[in-house]
Amino acid sequence: MNNMTSPAPDYLDLSDPARFCDSALSLLARGVRDRRSAFHVINLATLSPTGLPRVRNVVLRGCEPRHALLVFHTDRRSEKFQDLGTESHAEIAAYDSGHKLQLRLAGPVRLHYLCDRAAEAWAHMTANARAVYAHSEPPGALKAKDDAPAPLLNDEAAYQNFVICHLHLRRLDILFLKAGGHLRAIGTMNEAGQIEADWVIP
Ligand SMILES: Cc1cc2nc3c(=O)[nH]c(=O)nc-3n(C[C@H](O)[C@H](O)[C@H](O)COP(=O)(O)O)c2cc1C
């Protein structure tokens, strides 16, 4: 890593592969609150019960590198909920063109619904955010032929559909498209957020 011709950016620590991964995760964390961040919406990849790949966008609701945790929300009736059943794993991919940074992060997923954690998150959600879960038909169901608006569920019934997904980060693959020489690190993360990583060929 000594043949770099352009200065290190102030948003990434290039001194060591683990610190590089850590600084990339700090940038990802900004995407939780900043709707304009390229990391506010991430690609979530799962495997269907029949082993087919499925990928879609989800909003990044939480990023806690110290707990090796990413959080997103979904509907209990969705296909991704089926994919994220017991013992499932998922991977996210995100690219911030401004920072020239790609993150691929993977690990096991745990689903939380109809529990204290879900109730607390629900209590802090706006009516608009809750309305996403209030469709009487599941995501992906055919619309009625007459296109009549389907009745909405009441708030309590909508809550039954609300799921918090925790992606426990275990594998990290970070690529920085650095002028003069791309940098990529692959690593692992433990439950306490400690990273072990190596530089690899991009
Ligand atoms: C910008 C954007 C943000 C989205 N955020 C979410 C989200 O946070 N949770 C979610 O379940 N679906 C979200 N969706 C919808 C999914 O991408 C997807 O279309 C839907 O959930 C059905 O996916 P599934 O059939 O794989 O479960 C979002 C879509 C877009 C375009």
The ligand as a Gaussian input file, in Angstrom:
#p B3LYP/6-31G(d) Opt

LIG

0 1
 C      -35.849000       3.757000      -1.795000
 C      -36.542000       2.501000      -1.335000
 C      -36.563000       2.192000      -0.008000
 C      -37.203000       1.037000       0.445000
 N      -37.176000       0.719000       1.768000
 C      -37.724000      -0.436000       2.189000
 C      -37.609000      -0.827000       3.561000
 O      -37.004000      -0.146000       4.398000
 N      -38.186000      -2.007000       3.928000
 C      -38.849000      -2.802000       3.031000
 O      -39.336000      -3.853000       3.425000
 N      -38.979000      -2.449000       1.742000
 C      -38.424000      -1.294000       1.295000
 N      -38.516000      -0.942000      -0.027000
 C      -39.278000      -1.804000      -0.940000
 C      -38.420000      -3.026000      -1.337000
 O      -37.325000      -2.612000      -2.122000
 C      -39.238000      -4.086000      -2.052000
 O      -39.756000      -3.573000      -3.249000
 C      -40.401000      -4.619000      -1.210000
 O      -40.084000      -4.618000       0.164000
 C      -40.723000      -6.053000      -1.602000
 O      -39.554000      -6.832000      -1.472000
 P      -39.599000      -8.424000      -1.204000
 O      -40.687000      -8.949000      -2.083000
 O      -38.246000      -8.896000      -1.609000
 O      -39.874000      -8.649000       0.247000
 C      -37.856000       0.196000      -0.492000
 C      -37.812000       0.512000      -1.841000
 C      -37.164000       1.643000      -2.255000
 C      -37.154000       1.953000      -3.740000

